[in-house]
Amino acid sequence: MASTRDNGTQARPQVHDAFDNPPKGPVGVHRGPRSLPVRALPYLLVVVLAVLCGLGLWAAVSGSLPWQQTHTDASRAVSSHLPKRSASSSDSKPSAETSSQEQASQEPSQSPSASASSSSPAPVVNRGTQVAVINGTRITGHAGSKRQVLVNAGYTAVTATNPQGALPGVSTVRYRDEADKATAQEVASLLGITQVEQSSVASTPVEAILMQ
């Protein structure tokens, strides 16, 4: 028998259908927004496919993949900086010994000339050096005539004078410093004097004493 309420009205029986327990979330065209990874998945697949296509094209053109070519270039660079070894170490050793022996044999022959050139420079004639022509004879004007010979040769500081001290036995050209040796030798040659000597008592850098 159907149940009745307190107020005397008859209660309807409850009938359940598919809409009493709807699924969670929107259904059909009214679905809600998808999550970020789900939406990014198609773009990620496109990028991966593009990279694979690019690698395939690179391999078809160059014959190798990019990282393989980079490894090859690095190997070539390392090998180019490595020192090259000779075909036989035994052949290189005698050549090194031979070169050292040749160098040792050349050094003694070169050392004397090198030391000589570095120790003292070659004397040079200086026609501006002060030169005194001393008349040790009894011929009047003899020193003046010899002075003119030197002036005509290009000497610019020549004086003719009389002796003031002891005289040598023969005509002599004296010079005080080694740097004036070449000049003294040329003065002696111009005046026809054979005796040339270095002397600290010379009155000028170069002096020619005429005794005959």
Secondary structure, DSSP 8 states (H G I E B T S, - for coil): ---B-TTS-B-------TTSS--SS--GGG-----HHHHHHHHHHHHHHHHHHHHHHHHHHHSS-HHHHHHHHHHHHHHHHS----S-HHHHHHHHHHHHHHHHHHHHHHHHHHHHHHHS------TTS-EEEEE-SS-TTHHHHHHHHHHHTT-SSEEEE---S---SS-EEEESSGGGHHHHHHHHHHHT--EEEE-TT-SSSEEEEE--
